[in-house]
Amino acid sequence: MTIRNILAACLLATGLQSVAQEKVEMLLWDQNHAEMSEAKTEAIRSSDFTRDPAITVYLPGRPNGKAIIMCPGGGYGWEAMDHEGHAMAQWFNAQGIAYVVLKYRLPHGNHEIPLSDAEQAVRLVRNHASEWGVNPSKIGIMGASAGGHLASTLATHYSGNETRPDFQVLFYPVITMDPSYTHGGSRENLLGKNPSKELQDKYSNELQVSSSTPKAFIMLSSDDTAVPVANGVNYYMALLKNNVSASLHAYPTGGHGWGYGDGFLYKSQWMEELEKWLREEI
């Protein structure tokens, strides 16, 4: 073997070590927060998202102390666990980030359920921070579409410092429950058919931003016909109004629901921009 081949092999081994994943799967509300058996894991994966909320934690080979909890979208009626969930794990791990996919319970009109699961996910990551190589002050929440609504709900409705995320990343998010420009399915699944004005305003997260809301990275497509761009734009404006650091990235085409899919024309751009933001701002 030549010196060049030896060096190449060493570099490859080093690279693989840096992105090597250790995966931990854990129930949110298990009495002892125990790791799940293989049989239990399979049962939960095949469930209908009405029970047994859980997290899947992908740990990087070389952690940098940051962690991201991802809430997949699906209109609060299902969860897109692949392209808006597990598919991103290796990319985040390659940056040294612990990546956590949240399987939250669907609300069926009980608006408190998803938020309680998101808060518990933050608690678990903070409780295991030293074990997982995570800095407890660098734990972010991320979400896509209705998962973006859940992420922004946590960012604006957290119950205390224990569950406050340190930053938020939102893919084409549902933000408002205002019927004039919300996503109708998400609204009905979360709040029911005829919610009160008080409840509607409570979960219109552009109305709930304060100076204590964590900094945000928001991305969307200008031609999104499923979730009007005013959702993300108005949230961005509310953040700025409250002097919260925010970065908004609007791509000219792409529609809705692209997640980590290769079919999105601007995939390399959002990846580069998000990676830079996470490196320089967090």
N, C-alpha and C positions, 0 to 999 in steps of 0.2 A: 504494500500500500504506500502511495506517495505521501509526502508531507502535505500536499494540497488536499488529498483525500482525507487524511487524518484531521486536518483543521476543519474541513467541511463537516465531517462526522461530529466533531466536538461542538461546532456551532449549532448543528441540527439538534443534538442532544440537549444543549443549553436552552434552545428555543422551546423545545417540547416540554422541558421541565418548568419553564416559566408560565406556560399556559395549561399545564396538567391540571385536571379537575378532580377534586374530591367532592363527592355529592352526599349531602345529608338531607334526609326527608323526615319531616317532623309534623305531627299534629299541632294545630294551634291551641286547642283547648283540652288536650289530654291532661289528666290529673298531674302527671309528673313530667309533662312535655317530653315524653320519651321519643326516641327515634323509632320509626315505623318498621315493622317486619316487612319482608318482601310480599307476603300475602296481603297484608293490610294496605300496602302501597298500591297494589294492583286493584284492590277493591275500591279504593278512593279514586283512582284514576278513571275507573269505569262508572263512577257515580254520576248523579244528575245535578251536582253542584247545589244541592239543598241541605247537605249535611257534611260533617267531617272536613271542615276547612283545614288546610295544611300549607306548609311552605316546603319548597325544594331549594336547598342552598347549594350553590356551586362555588367552591372555594378555589381561588387561584393558587398556583404554585409559589408565586412571589407576591404576597399581598402588599398593597400600598396603604392600607388602613381604611379605604373607602368601601361602602356597601350601598347597593341599590336594591330596593324591593319593587318588583314589577307587578302591576295590576292589569291583566289582560282585559281587552274590551269584549263586547258582545251584547250591548244594549241592556245590561242587567237581566238578560234572559238566557244567556249562555256565556261561555268564556273561551276566547281564541287562544288556547294555551300554547300553541306551537309558534306561529310567526309573530305573535305578540307576547311571547313568553319564553319557552325553553330555547328557541332557536338563537337567541341573542347571548346565551351564556358564555360560549367560548370567546366571543368578541370582547365582552366585558372582562372576563378572566385574563385575557391577554394584556389588558391594561393594568392588571393587579387588583381589580375591583371584585369584591365578593358580590355575587349576583343571586338574588332571591326571587323565585317565582311564587306569587301568592295565589292559592286557590281559595277564593272567598265564597261565602254562601250567597246565593241569590236572594234578593229581598222579598219578592212576591208582595210588594206593597208595604213591607215592614222596613222603613227607611233606616232604622238603626243598625240592622244586621251587617251590611258590608263595612260600615265605618268601624264597628266594634272589632271585626276581623282584621282590618288594616291596622288599627291601634295595637292589637295583640301581636301582629307580625313585627312591628317596631319594638315592642317590649322584648320579644324573644331574641331579636338580633342584638339588642343592647345587653340583654342578660348573658348572651354567649359571645360578647364582643372579644374578650381576651382569648377565648378558645379558638375563635375563627379569624384572628388577626385583624380585627376591625377596631377603628377608633370610634368610640361611642358618640363623638360629636361630628362624625362624617357619614351619617346614615341618611340616605335619600329615599324618596318615594317616587315612583314612575308609573305612568299609566297611559293607555291608548284608548281613545274614543270614550265609552262609558267607564272604562278603567281610568281614563284621564279625569273623569268626574270624581271617581272615588279618590284618586290621588290628590286632586285639588280640594276635595272635601276634607281629607285628613289634614292638608296644609292650612286650612282655614277653620277647622272645627276640633282640632286636637284638644284633649282634655287636660293636658299638663305637660311639663317638660319631659316626662318619661316617654311620651308618645309623639312629641313634636318631631317631625322630620327636619333635617338640616338643609335640605334642598329638594326641589321637585323638578321632574322632567315630564313633559306632557306631549304626547303624540296626538295630533288632530282631536283635541279633547272636547267632549261635552262639558260645558261649564254651567250654563244657566238652566233653570226650570221654567223660565218665562215661555209660555206657549207660543209666542210670536216667532221665536227663533231657536227653540230647544230641539232636541231629537225626541220625537214623540214617544217612541218605544221605550227609551230609557226613562223618560218622565213617568210614564204609566207604570212600568215595572217597579220603579223605586217608590213612587208616592201614591199609586192607585189612580183610579179614573178621575176623581173629583177632589183633589187636594185643596186645602184651605189656602188663602193668599199668604197666611203666615208661614205655612209649611213650604209653599212654593218659594218664598223669598229666602227662607232659611237655607235651602239647598241650591239657590242661585249664587254660586260661589263668587261671582264678580261683585256681589253686594256684601260679602263677608270678609273681604281682604282688610288687613290692618297692618300697622307697621311691624308687627311681630310675625307676619306671614313669611315663610322661608323663600329665599331667592329661587328664580324659576328659569328654565329653558323650555320654550314652547315652539313646536313646529307643526305646520299644516300645509295643505295645498289650497291655492286660491280657487280652484274649480271644484272644491268639495261640495257636493249637493246633498250629502247625507247629514252632515253636521255643519251648519252655516259657519263660515269663518269668523263671524262676529263673536262666537263663543270664545275662541282663543284671543282675538284682538281686544275685546272688551275686558277680559281678565288681565291681559298685558297692561292695558291702560289703567286699570284699577291698582295694579301693583306699582306702576310708576307714580300714581297719585299719592300712594302711601309710602313713597321713598324706598320701595323694595327693589333690589337689583333684579332685572329681568332681561332676557334675550329672546326675541321673536324672530323666527325664520319661516317665511312664507314662500313656497315653491310654486311656480306658475301652473303646473299641471300635476296630476297624480291621483286626483279624486280622494277617496277615503279608504282606510283600512290597509295601507301598504305595509306597516310594521317593518319586519326585517326582510321582506320579500325582495328578490332580485328584479322583479318587474317594475319597480319604482325607478323612474329615470334619474332621480336625484339622490339615490341611495348613498353614493360615495360622498356627496356633499354633506348630507346630514350626519353621516358617520364622522367625517373630518371635523365638522363644526362642534358636534357634541363632545367628541374626544378632547378637543382643545378647551372647551368650556369646563369640562370636568377636571382637566389637568391644571388650568390656570385659576379657576374660580372656587374650587372646592378644596 
